[in-house]
Amino acid sequence: EAVRAGGPLRVVALAPEERPLRACCGMQSGYWNSVQREMAETELARARLAVEDAEDVTLEVLAFDVVHPARAIAQYAAKLGARLVVLADPRASGLGRRALRKLRGSSPAPVVDGAAV
């Protein structure tokens, strides 16, 4: 829908990463982080299909510290000068209720659920 409305659109897939030297489920964090980035790239591949060859659409991965997701998203939105932050699926984004509230309070742009747009 945003593509049809025109104007620039940036689709960002989230890749929560562990801090180096921390193990998760018996895996090294480097391996875990690469798996997270691959999963985010897979999400972007699906997004590419949805937007087809629309102009003014940028797709990218945002890797962030798993401990501070709201801070990373809010800072990235500010860096981009975002006018709106749409979470396609807040539950799948990895943001819990607390982090989602924190994001809504700290984001420079309104944060909405993708189903509401």
Order of alpha helices (4+ residues) and beta strands (2+ residues): alpha-beta-alpha-beta-alpha-beta-alpha-beta
